[in-house]
Amino acid sequence: MIEVTPAITLADDEVQARFVRASGPGGQHVNKTSTAVELRFDVRGSPALPEPVRARLYKLAGSRLTQDGVLVLLAENHRSQMLNRADALDRLIALIREAAKPPPPPRKKTKPTYASKLKRLDGKSKRAGVKSLRGRPGREE
């Protein structure tokens, strides 16, 4: 069992890991070993996720989500399968934890105070005075 939050626990069989060859430079080692990890998690079919968390996870996943509702994470930063698998699993857990956070309440609209209005108008008049002194000197009659 993979504990994501106190309320969300994933079963081990919900997460599938497939080892593939890593891209990029590396010479002979990278050409013959499959160290990169492709982690797959079925968001749509997971019984562990509550519906609001699932909806937020859809938005957070973005292009990493397939048409079938499967989240695909690729980890190839390390040279060993074990470290790449742990990295991909940590990223999955972090993504689900982020989706588990409830959205912040909407902002309450407030009116500016009388003092803040006066402060704003005072600043505007001072700025206007500074700008008026920048112009060409006019004819004084």
C-alpha positions in Angstrom: 0.0 0.0 0.0 1.2 3.5 -0.9 0.1 6.1 1.6 -0.4 9.5 -0.2 -2.4 11.3 2.5 -4.1 10.0 5.7 -7.3 9.7 3.7 -5.9 8.4 0.4 -4.0 5.2 0.1 -3.2 3.5 -3.2 -3.0 -0.2 -3.7 0.3 -1.5 -5.1 -1.4 -3.0 -8.2 -2.9 0.5 -9.2 0.6 1.7 -10.2 2.4 0.0 -13.1 6.0 0.6 -13.9 7.6 -0.2 -17.2 11.3 0.1 -17.8 12.4 1.6 -21.1 15.6 2.9 -22.6 16.5 6.4 -21.5 17.1 9.1 -24.2 20.1 11.4 -24.5 23.8 10.8 -24.4 25.4 8.1 -22.4 27.3 5.8 -24.7 27.3 2.1 -24.5 25.7 1.8 -21.1 22.5 3.7 -22.1 22.2 1.8 -25.3 22.0 -1.6 -23.7 20.2 -1.0 -20.4 16.6 0.0 -19.7 16.9 2.4 -16.8 14.2 4.9 -17.5 10.8 4.3 -15.8 7.4 4.9 -17.4 4.9 4.9 -14.5 1.2 4.5 -15.3 -1.7 5.3 -12.9 -5.3 4.9 -13.9 -6.9 8.1 -12.6 -10.4 7.3 -14.0 -10.5 3.8 -12.6 -8.9 4.3 -9.2 -11.2 3.5 -6.3 -8.9 5.3 -3.9 -9.5 8.8 -5.2 -12.5 10.8 -4.2 -14.3 12.6 -7.0 -13.2 16.1 -6.2 -9.6 15.0 -6.0 -9.9 13.1 -9.3 -11.3 16.3 -11.0 -8.4 18.4 -9.7 -5.9 15.8 -10.7 -7.3 15.8 -14.3 -6.5 19.6 -14.4 -3.1 19.3 -12.8 -2.0 16.3 -15.0 -2.5 18.2 -18.3 -0.7 16.5 -21.2 0.5 13.7 -19.0 -3.0 12.3 -19.0 -4.1 10.0 -21.9 -7.5 9.8 -23.5 -8.3 6.8 -21.4 -7.7 8.7 -18.1 -4.2 7.1 -17.5 -1.5 9.3 -16.0 1.9 8.6 -17.5 5.1 9.8 -15.8 8.5 9.3 -17.3 11.6 9.4 -15.0 15.1 9.1 -16.5 17.2 11.5 -14.4 19.2 8.7 -12.7 21.3 5.9 -14.0 19.6 3.2 -12.0 16.1 1.7 -12.3 15.6 1.8 -8.6 16.3 5.5 -8.3 14.2 6.4 -11.3 11.3 4.3 -10.0 11.4 6.0 -6.6 11.6 9.4 -8.4 8.6 8.7 -10.5 6.6 7.4 -7.5 7.5 10.5 -5.5 6.3 12.7 -8.4 3.0 10.8 -8.6 2.5 11.1 -4.8 3.3 14.9 -4.9 0.8 15.4 -7.8 -2.0 13.5 -5.9 -1.2 15.5 -2.7 -1.4 18.7 -4.6 -4.8 17.6 -6.1 -6.0 16.6 -2.6 -5.6 20.2 -1.3 -9.0 22.0 -1.4 -9.1 25.1 -3.5 -8.9 28.4 -1.7 -12.2 30.2 -1.0 -13.1 33.0 -3.4 -11.9 36.5 -2.5 -14.3 38.7 -0.7 -14.8 42.1 -2.4 -14.2 45.1 -0.1 -14.5 48.8 -0.7 -11.4 51.0 -0.2 -11.4 53.0 3.1 -11.8 56.8 3.2 -8.2 57.1 4.3 -6.9 55.0 1.4 -8.9 57.1 -1.0 -7.4 60.3 0.4 -3.9 58.9 0.3 -4.3 57.9 -3.4 -5.6 61.3 -4.4 -2.8 63.1 -2.5 -0.3 60.9 -4.3 -1.9 61.7 -7.6 -1.8 65.5 -7.0 1.9 65.4 -5.9 2.7 63.4 -9.1 0.8 65.9 -11.2 2.8 68.7 -9.6 6.1 67.0 -10.4 5.1 66.4 -14.0 3.9 70.0 -14.5 7.4 71.3 -13.6 8.9 69.1 -16.4 7.3 71.0 -19.3 8.7 74.0 -21.1 8.6 77.2 -19.2 5.6 79.2 -20.3 5.2 82.9 -20.8 4.6 84.7 -17.6 2.3 87.6 -18.0 
